[in-house]
């Protein structure tokens, strides 16, 4: 069994974008920062809930799954494949799309700056490492283990191409979809 999902380059995806249902699996904050035109925001942790609607859309045409760099969309494609849905991932994600000079849509109501998940992870990891070092210096040397734990987690993340910290940060309120927004995306998916 093939475990790697089909991948489309930004050029390939752009040429057939009008034939595809595009699912953006990033957090709502990342999605608001700019997404592939016409993409519906269904965060990765909501894919299984949306599976029946995505399966129905796949019956009408191709499904393209997009994230920031391609890792989350590959995971989503595997989940969809396990549910009987063939989907492709956008190679390099929205970063590669924008690097090719293709336009990104931004919701009208999105005016405040949005941090991507990778930036949130870097801020959190760096803060916890500095906190561990400072507490290790001024409170008790054992606090340095906090910094070592985060460093170990970052190494594990790089080797496995997963990120537990990102999974935890995705559960914060500013990264969660409002129920109304998710329902609108699912309704659009049903009608596409």
Secondary structure, DSSP 8 states (H G I E B T S, - for coil): ---S-EEE-HHHHHHTGGGEEEEE-S-HHHHHT-EETT-EE--GGGHHHHHHHHHHHHHHSEEEEE-SSSHHHHHHHHHHHHTT---EEETTHHHHHHHTT--EE--TT--S----HHHHHHHHHHHHHHHHHHHHHHT-GGGHHHHHHHHHHHHHHHHHT--HHHHHHTTSGGGS--HHHHHHHHHHHHH-
